[in-house]
Amino acid sequence: QKTEVPELDDDFAADISEYDTFQEYKDAIVKELTDRVSKNNDVATENALVEKAAENAQIDIPQAMIDDQADYMVREMAMRMSYQGIKMEDYMKYTGQTMDDLKQMYKPEAEKRVRIELVIDAIRKAEKIEPTEEDIEKAIAEQAEQMGQDVETFKKNLTEEQKGYLKDNAAIRLVLDLLKKDAKITEKKAE
């Protein structure tokens, strides 16, 4: 057997992509990878800012909120496993864990999530942040794009609960933008 590698030329680019020249194809890949790295860096920055704000916050978190979040995280885990064809009961049997063990395992992360949620909500209220119709439309468009749907079709099929969720996402985006605007961010050197 012998592997034949195609010539990296305009014909190759036209065969495997919508681009006519190899240079256009190469430029599109570089742009896509650059955009992905930039987006990942933005998400990492936002996560770091929110975590720092949450660390510094003086909050008494009701245990019931942490328990509810841990329950939710266990349900998320069960759903992810079901997509892979694994039943929660089988997983617990194989690992020797109980439902209470799983909830205990998730409690530290659950507390962190609740703390972050409360801090974002407190900032939103303190700064009187309410998304405009334009902000909500942008959140809807982004969600439609992520799901690979036409914006108008996606919008028509939204329930009131989903619209509320997207409105909250738009508000969270505004809070994150506020945190980024006021933050002193230093870039970490690659190790």
LUMZAVEX-603218 format. One record per atom (N, C-alpha, C, O): residue in three letters; x, y, z. Coordinates in steps of 0.001 Angstrom, whole numbers, padded with zeros to 6 digits, always signed. Layout:
<recs>
alaXYZ/...
</recs>
This chain:
<recs>
gln+000834-001184+000000/gln+000000+000000+000000/gln+000874+001240+000000/gln+001974+001261+000553/lys+000349+002261-000635/lys+001079+003519-000699/lys+000072+004655-000553/lys-000950+004677-001239/thr+000364+005598+000344/thr-000520+006742+000541/thr-000162+007802-000484/thr+000993+008207-000615/glu-001176+008239-001203/glu-000959+009312-002170/glu-001542+010592-001607/glu-002740+010683-001340/val-000696+011559-001434/val-001106+012856-000899/val-001385+013783-002072/val-000550+013919-002966/pro-002557+014425-002076/pro-002872+015298-003215/pro-002005+016558-003206/pro-001505+016991-002168/glu-001849+017118-004383/glu-001143+018392-004512/glu-001983+019480-003859/glu-003197+019532-004059/leu-001357+020337-003091/leu-002070+021439-002447/leu-002123+022613-003423/leu-001328+023552-003364/asp-003102+022509-004322/asp-003234+023533-005346/asp-004690+023974-005471/asp-005542+023567-004681/asp-004961+024802-006461/asp-006310+025346-006655/asp-007341+024245-006929/asp-008482+024344-006479/asp-006949+023202-007660/asp-007869+022093-007944/asp-008270+021390-006647/asp-009438+021063-006438/phe-007296+021168-005794/phe-007558+020526-004498/phe-008547+021373-003685/phe-009517+020846-003140/ala-008298+022686-003608/ala-009172+023587-002846/ala-010583+023576-003414/ala-011552+023568-002655/ala-010714+023577-004734/ala-012031+023583-005373/ala-012775+022276-005114/ala-013999+022271-004987/asp-012033+021164-005034/asp-012657+019857-004808/asp-013205+019707-003383/asp-014256+019098-003188/ile-012508+020251-002400/ile-012898+019991-001002/ile-013565+021169-000301/ile-013965+021054+000857/ser-013685+022286-000984/ser-014253+023465-000323/ser-015033+024303-001325/ser-015151+023966-002503/glu-015565+025420-000801/glu-016280+026331-001695/glu-015350+027390-002283/glu-015804+028301-002975/tyr-014046+027271-002007/tyr-013086+028277-002475/tyr-012483+027846-003812/tyr-012309+026658-004081/asp-012167+028845-004644/asp-011622+028562-005980/asp-010111+028385-005970/asp-009554+027657-006792/thr-009446+029067-005018/thr-007985+028958-004987/thr-007530+028398-003649/thr-008219+028502-002634/phe-006345+027800-003683/phe-005793+027238-002457/phe-005502+028342-001437/phe-005665+028140-000233/gln-005073+029503-001921/gln-004764+030607-001012/gln-006022+031074-000273/gln-005964+031348+000926/glu-007164+031167-000977/glu-008432+031532-000321/glu-008803+030498+000740/glu-009225+030841+001844/tyr-008635+029220+000379/tyr-008943+028124+001298/tyr-008052+028211+002541/tyr-008535+028097+003667/lys-006774+028409+002332/lys-005811+028504+003439/lys-006130+029715+004329/lys-006098+029614+005555/asp-006434+030853+003707/asp-006773+032062+004468/asp-008030+031841+005318/asp-008110+032310+006453/ala-009014+031118+004753/ala-010256+030844+005490/ala-009975+029961+006710/ala-010550+030174+007777/ile-009096+028977+006554/ile-008748+028098+007689/ile-008017+028892+008763/ile-008310+028747+009950/val-007074+029724+008357/val-006332+030547+009323/val-007295+031466+010067/val-007186+031621+011283/lys-008242+032081+009345/lys-009215+032972+009994/lys-010088+032200+010980/lys-010334+032664+012093/glu-010555+031022+010569/glu-011402+030209+011457/glu-010653+029823+012731/glu-011204+029922+013828/leu-009409+029387+012594/leu-008621+028998+013769/leu-008306+030207+014654/leu-008340+030107+015880/thr-008002+031333+014037/thr-007722+032563+014795/thr-008965+033011+015560/thr-008881+033392+016728/asp-010119+032962+014891/asp-011379+033331+015552/asp-011669+032396+016724/asp-012108+032846+017782/arg-011426+031098+016540/arg-011684+030125+017591/arg-010783+030385+018810/arg-011242+030331+019951/val-009500+030666+018554/val-008571+030957+019655/val-009007+032234+020367/val-009001+032297+021596/ser-009384+033249+019592/ser-009827+034516+020182/ser-011061+034309+021055/ser-011140+034840+022163/lys-012023+033537+020554/lys-013249+033265+021317/lys-012933+032490+022591/lys-013469+032792+023657/asn-012052+031480+022477/asn-011654+030707+023660/asn-010971+031599+024697/asn-011187+031444+025899/asn-010149+032528+024223/asn-009481+033453+025136/asn-010491+034373+025821/asn-010367+034658+027012/asp-011492+034837+025066/asp-012536+035682+025648/asp-013302+034932+026730/asp-013563+035473+027805/val-013659+033684+026442/val-014399+032874+027413/val-013548+032641+028661/val-014048+032743+029781/ala-012269+032330+028474/ala-011378+032103+029616/ala-011249+033376+030457/ala-011232+033312+031686/thr-011159+034530+029791/thr-011068+035810+030505/thr-012336+036073+031302/thr-012274+036455+032470/glu-013487+035868+030667/glu-014763+036087+031351/glu-014904+035157+032556/glu-015325+035585+033631/asn-014548+033884+032372/asn-014630+032931+033478/asn-013737+033357+034641/asn-014139+033288+035802/ala-012522+033797+034317/ala-011590+034231+035362/ala-012133+035455+036098/ala-012033+035538+037322/leu-012708+036409+035353/leu-013257+037614+035979/leu-014430+037285+036904/leu-014513+037792+038024/val-015329+036438+036424/val-016495+036072+037230/val-016060+035291+038468/val-016572+035521+039563/glu-015114+034367+038291/glu-014627+033594+039438/glu-013958+034504+040467/glu-014128+034314+041671/lys-013200+035491+039992/lys-012534+036426+040912/lys-013576+037252+041667/lys-013468+037447+042878/ala-014581+037733+040942/ala-015652+038503+041596/ala-016378+037632+042621/ala-016709+038095+043712/ala-016621+036375+042268/ala-017324+035464+043183/ala-016480+035151+044411/ala-017008+035046+045519/glu-015159+034999+044219/glu-014258+034729+045356/glu-014299+035878+046360/glu-014273+035664+047572/asn-014362+037091+045837/asn-014299+038274+046698/asn-015646+038644+047312/asn-015715+039498+048196/ala-016709+038005+046846/ala-018050+038352+047326/ala-018309+037758+048707/ala-017931+036624+049000/gln-018960+038552+049537/gln-019375+038087+050862/gln-020831+037652+050756/gln-021738+038483+050809/ile-021050+036351+050606/ile-022401+035844+050384/ile-022663+034673+051323/ile-021818+033795+051499/asp-023843+034679+051919/asp-024316+033501+052639/asp-025206+032741+051672/asp-026282+033208+051298/ile-024745+031574+051277/ile-025497+030790+050303/ile-026342+029761+051036/ile-025804+028937+051775/pro-027655+029792+050845/pro-028506+028789+051474/pro-028144+027388+050980/pro-027946+027174+049784/gln-028059+026445+051904/gln-027694+025074+051560/gln-028662+024487+050529/gln-028264+023682+049686/ala-029922+024890+050600/ala-030918+024364+049659/ala-030551+024713+048219/ala-030791+023913+047315/met-029969+025898+047989/met-029566+026285+046636/met-028427+025399+046141/met-028400+024998+044977/ile-027496+025101+047027/ile-026373+024233+046659/ile-026889+022831+046367/ile-026481+022209+045387/asp-027784+022332+047215/asp-028353+020995+047011/asp-029112+020927+045688/asp-028981+019950+044950/asp-029903+021956+045383/asp-030650+021983+044124/asp-029701+021963+042925/asp-029943+021262+041943/gln-028617+022740+043016/gln-027651+022787+041917/gln-026943+021442+041769/gln-026718+020982+040650/ala-026591+020813+042884/ala-025947+019490+042826/ala-026901+018473+042194/ala-026479+017645+041387/asp-028180+018533+042558/asp-029187+017646+041940/asp-029243+017882+040433/asp-029282+016937+039645/tyr-029245+019144+040049/tyr-029297+019499+038631/tyr-028070+018942+037902/tyr-028188+018427+036790/met-026894+019047+038529/met-025667+018563+037910/met-025687+017043+037751/met-025177+016515+036763/val-026270+016343+038715/val-026394+014886+038606/val-027351+014538+037464/val-027098+013604+036703/arg-028452+015291+037344/arg-029392+015056+036232/arg-028714+015320+034880/arg-028932+014581+033921/glu-027889+016381+034809/glu-027129+016676+033588/glu-026223+015507+033233/glu-026135+015097+032075/met-025550+014977+034252/met-024645+013848+034049/met-025420+012638+033522/met-024976+011971+032588/ala-026568+012362+034118/ala-027395+011231+033698/ala-027847+011403+032246/ala-027888+010436+031485/met-028184+012640+031868/met-028624+012899+030502/met-027476+012691+029521/met-027657+012070+028473/arg-026295+013208+029858/arg-025132+013022+028980/arg-024830+011529+028804/arg-024533+011071+027700/met-024910+010783+029905/met-024632+009349+029828/met-025688+008634+028994/met-025365+007705+028254/ser-026954+009060+029105/ser-028010+008407+028330/ser-027795+008612+026836/ser-028136+007742+026035/tyr-027224+009771+026450/tyr-026909+010008+025041/tyr-025854+009015+024545/tyr-025792+008697+023358/gln-025032+008535+025474/gln-023989+007568+025123/gln-024458+006128+025342/gln-023685+005185+025174/gly-025733+005967+025719/gly-026293+004634+025897/gly-025981+004000+027240/gly-026062+002780+027388/ile-025623+004827+028229/ile-025292+004309+029565/ile-026391+004718+030535/ile-026779+005885+030595/lys-026885+003754+031288/lys-027902+004051+032302/lys-027214+004457+033603/lys-026165+003923+033964/met-027826+005407+034292/met-027278+005891+035551/met-027143+004747+036555/met-026148+004660+037274/glu-028144+003876+036600/glu-028108+002753+037545/glu-026896+001867+037276/glu-026229+001415+038206/asp-026613+001622+035986/asp-025455+000794+035624/asp-024160+001484+036031/asp-023249+000846+036559/tyr-024081+002790+035786/tyr-022883+003552+036149/tyr-022625+003454+037649/tyr-021498+003210+038081/met-023676+003646+038433/met-023508+003596+039891/met-023107+002192+040338/met-022308+002034+041262/lys-023663+001174+039682/lys-023326-000205+040038/lys-021852-000483+039740/lys-021151-001082+040555/tyr-021384-000041+038560/tyr-019987-000283+038164/tyr-018999+000488+039035/tyr-017920-000015+039348/thr-019367+001706+039426/thr-018439+002535+040215/thr-018601+002327+041717/thr-017766+002773+042505/gly-019688+001642+042115/gly-019921+001422+043538/gly-020364+002679+044267/gly-020246+002765+045489/gln-020874+003655+043526/gln-021324+004903+044136/gln-022840+004894+044298/gln-023561+004193+043589/thr-023293+005693+045253/thr-024728+005896+045433/thr-025081+007275+044886/thr-024195+008059+044546/met-026366+007566+044802/met-026820+008886+044347/met-026300+009956+045302/met-025892+011034+044869/asp-026314+009660+046603/asp-025793+010624+047583/asp-024302+010876+047376/asp-023837+012003+047546/asp-023541+009828+047007/asp-022108+009999+046737/asp-021902+010967+045570/asp-021041+011847+045617/leu-022709+010785+044526/leu-022596+011665+043355/leu-022912+013112+043722/leu-022202+014035+043322/lys-023979+013296+044485/lys-024357+014651+044891/lys-023256+015284+045736/lys-022942+016463+045567/gln-022673+014511+046637/gln-021570+015015+047470/gln-020381+015412+046603/gln-019725+016425+046846/met-020116+014588+045581/met-018998+014856+044685/met-019201+016192+043955/met-018240+016923+043715/tyr-020445+016501+043606/tyr-020747+017721+042851/tyr-020926+018953+043737/tyr-020972+020068+043217/lys-021027+018790+045042/lys-021335+019948+045910/lys-020336+021103+045804/lys-020770+022252+045731/pro-019015+020857+045793/pro-018108+022016+045675/pro-018332+022808+044381/pro-018350+024039+044396/glu-018500+022096+043269/glu-018749+022785+042001/glu-020126+023449+042015/glu-020302+024530+041455/ala-021093+022804+042651/ala-022439+023376+042757/ala-022391+024686+043540/ala-023019+025671+043152/glu-021649+024691+044635/glu-021533+025916+045443/glu-020892+027029+044623/glu-021318+028182+044693/lys-019866+026681+043845/lys-019186+027662+042995/lys-020159+028238+041963/lys-020193+029450+041748/arg-020950+027366+041325/arg-021915+027832+040323/arg-022961+028756+040941/arg-023300+029793+040371/val-023467+028371+042109/val-024488+029194+042775/val-023890+030547+043156/val-024523+031586+042973/arg-022678+030525+043682/arg-021998+031762+044071/arg-021858+032689+042858/arg-022136+033884+042947/ile-021426+032130+041738/ile-021262+032922+040515/ile-022599+033488+040054/ile-022696+034661+039691/glu-023625+032646+040071/glu-024961+033088+039658/glu-025456+034235+040532/glu-026014+035209+040027/leu-025251+034119+041851/leu-025697+035166+042770/leu-024904+036463+042577/leu-025459+037558+042662/val-023607+036325+042319/val-022768+037513+042107/val-023180+038234+040825/val-023300+039459+040807/ile-023394+037470+039758/ile-023828+038092+038493/ile-025170+038792+038692/ile-025379+039904+038206/asp-026070+038132+039408/asp-027383+038727+039667/asp-027251+040002+040510/asp-027938+040993+040262/ala-026361+039964+041509/ala-026161+041143+042365/ala-025579+042309+041564/ala-025992+043454+041746/ile-024627+042021+040683/ile-024044+043071+039842/ile-025115+043637+038921/ile-025214+044851+038737/arg-025913+042748+038347/arg-026983+043177+037440/arg-027940+044130+038150/arg-028325+045158+037593/lys-028329+043783+039396/lys-029252+044640+040149/lys-028583+045943+040577/lys-029181+047014+040470/ala-027345+045855+041060/ala-026644+047050+041537/ala-026409+048047+040409/ala-026505+049258+040609/glu-026104+047537+039239/glu-025828+048406+038091/glu-027083+048698+037259/glu-027030+049410+036256/lys-028215+048128+037702/lys-029498+048302+036988/lys-029363+047935+035505/lys-029740+048698+034615/ile-028816+046749+035277/ile-028589+046284+033908/ile-029820+045541+033408/ile-030215+044516+033962/glu-030404+046069+032371/glu-031524+045415+031691/glu-031217+045413+030203/glu-030890+046455+029635/pro-031318+044260+029570/pro-031010+044211+028142/pro-032064+044942+027315/pro-033255+044906+027625/thr-031605+045601+026263/thr-032520+046267+025334/thr-033070+045222+024372/thr-032609+044081+024354/glu-034054+045616+023577/glu-034591+044708+022544/glu-033476+044294+021587/glu-033427+043155+021123/glu-032588+045232+021303/glu-031460+044946+020403/glu-030550+043876+021016/glu-030094+042976+020311/asp-030283+043970+022325/asp-029459+042975+023013/asp-030110+041592+022952/asp-029442+040584+022725/ile-031424+041568+023158/ile-032166+040299+023140/ile-032169+039715+021728/ile-031992+038509+021555/glu-032369+040565+020722/glu-032345+040106+019331/glu-030983+039506+018980/glu-030896+038506+018268/lys-029922+040134+019492/lys-028571+039630+019240/lys-028392+038257+019883/lys-027812+037359+019272/ala-028887+038087+021117/ala-028798+036794+021804/ala-029577+035727+021037/ala-029122+034590+020913/ile-030740+036094+020529/ile-031556+035151+019748/ile-030809+034756+018470/ile-030767+033580+018110/ala-030224+035738+017790/ala-029497+035462+016543/ala-028299+034550+016800/ala-028035+033634+016022/glu-027578+034800+017890/glu-026419+033963+018218/glu-026840+032533+018512/glu-026184+031585+018079/gln-027934+032377+019247/gln-028426+031039+019576/gln-028887+030315+018313/gln-028612+029127+018146/ala-029582+031017+017429/ala-030044+030421+016173/ala-028854+029963+015339/ala-028870+028879+014756/glu-027810+030811+015288/glu-026616+030467+014521/glu-025940+029224+015098/glu-025513+028343+014352/gln-025842+029155+016441/gln-025225+027990+017080/gln-025991+026713+016757/gln-025401+025638+016651/met-027299+026834+016603/met-028125+025662+016323/met-028295+025425+014822/met-028979+024488+014411/gly-027667+026279+014005/gly-027719+026119+012564/gly-029100+026354+011974/gly-029494+025704+011005/gln-029835+027295+012570/gln-031195+027582+012097/gln-031307+029018+011602/gln-030531+029893+011985/asp-032284+029229+010751/asp-032620+030568+010290/asp-033171+031358+011481/asp-033984+030840+012247/val-032736+032595+011634/val-033097+033406+012794/val-034609+033568+012927/val-035157+033383+014014/glu-035285+033911+011833/glu-036740+034143+011900/glu-037501+032877+012262/glu-038436+032918+013062/thr-037105+031755+011678/thr-037754+030474+011992/thr-037521+030116+013450/thr-038443+029702+014154/phe-036275+030281+013901/phe-035918+029990+015286/phe-036749+030854+016239/phe-037279+030369+017238/lys-036847+032133+015908/lys-037567+033097+016746/lys-039051+032735+016866/lys-039630+032831+017948/lys-039659+032321+015757/lys-041087+031968+015754/lys-041379+030767+016654/lys-042462+030667+017231/asn-040418+029866+016768/asn-040630+028627+017522/asn-040265+028731+018999/asn-040390+027752+019735/leu-039816+029903+019441/leu-039424+030073+020842/leu-040644+030116+021761/leu-041645+030765+021458/thr-040538+029410+022893/thr-041577+029501+023918/thr-041285+030721+024783/thr-040207+031307+024683/glu-042225+031104+025624/glu-042004+032240+026531/glu-040844+031940+027486/glu-040050+032825+027806/glu-040756+030700+027929/glu-039666+030304+028838/glu-038311+030452+028139/glu-037352+030942+028736/gln-038234+030029+026880/gln-036991+030153+026123/gln-036638+031619+025879/gln-035466+031993+025929/lys-037651+032450+025616/lys-037404+033883+025429/lys-036849+034494+026715/lys-035935+035317+026675/gly-037413+034082+027859/gly-036913+034565+029148/gly-035472+034151+029381/gly-034664+034930+029887/tyr-035157+032920+029009/tyr-033795+032402+029144/tyr-032831+033230+028296/tyr-031752+033597+028761/leu-033217+033523+027059/leu-032356+034307+026173/leu-032228+035755+026643/leu-031181+036378+026465/lys-033294+036292+027244/lys-033221+037639+027822/lys-032223+037650+028977/lys-031415+038571+029098/asp-032284+036622+029825/asp-031324+036514+030932/asp-029900+036376+030401/asp-028967+036962+030949/asn-029738+035596+029328/asn-028408+035459+028725/asn-027888+036797+028216/asn-026701+037098+028342/ala-028777+037593+027641/ala-028381+038916+027161/ala-027942+039795+028330/ala-026977+040550+028216/ala-028656+039695+029456/ala-028282+040469+030649/ala-026934+040014+031188/ala-026103+040838+031570/ile-026719+038705+031218/ile-025436+038168+031687/ile-024312+038668+030790/ile-023239+039030+031273/arg-024560+038687+029483/arg-023562+039190+028532/arg-023204+040638+028867/arg-022033+041012+028811/leu-024200+041453+029215/leu-023942+042856+029568/leu-023133+042959+030856/leu-022254+043814+030972/val-023426+042091+031824/val-022654+042081+033072/val-021203+041698+032780/val-020278+042326+033295/leu-021007+040672+031958/leu-019644+040245+031608/leu-018900+041352+030872/leu-017714+041576+031115/asp-019594+042044+029974/asp-018969+043165+029262/asp-018551+044261+030239/asp-017486+044861+030092/leu-019398+044518+031239/leu-019072+045518+032264/leu-017833+045091+033053/leu-016940+045902+033300/leu-017783+043817+033446/leu-016627+043318+034190/leu-015352+043430+033356/leu-014302+043817+033870/lys-015446+043091+032070/lys-014265+043164+031203/lys-013811+044605+031012/lys-012615+044892+030967/lys-014789+045512+030898/lys-014464+046923+030662/lys-013673+047499+031837/lys-012732+048267+031639/asp-014054+047130+033046/asp-013428+047695+034239/asp-012227+046897+034744/asp-011556+047321+035685/ala-011950+045751+034131/ala-010886+044867+034629/ala-009525+045277+034091/ala-009390+045829+033000/lys-008522+044979+034911/lys-007136+045133+034469/lys-006662+043707+034162/lys-006385+042914+035062/ile-006581+043412+032865/ile-006266+042056+032425/ile-004814+042000+031963/ile-004374+042809+031147/thr-004086+041036+032499/thr-002714+040811+032042/thr-002659+039441+031385/thr-003211+038462+031888/glu-001990+039403+030267/glu-001915+038156+029515/glu-000877+037245+030150/glu+000229+037670+030483/lys-001255+035988+030308/lys-000361+034991+030887/lys+000556+034450+029786/lys+000111+034172+028672/lys+001813+034310+030109/lys+002756+033737+029148/lys+002500+032244+029032/lys+002204+031579+030024/ala+002614+031726+027838/ala+002441+030287+027613/ala+003562+029533+028308/ala+004718+029955+028290/glu+003206+028419+028917/glu+004221+027622+029642/glu+004803+026576+028720/glu+005669+025804+029132/
</recs>
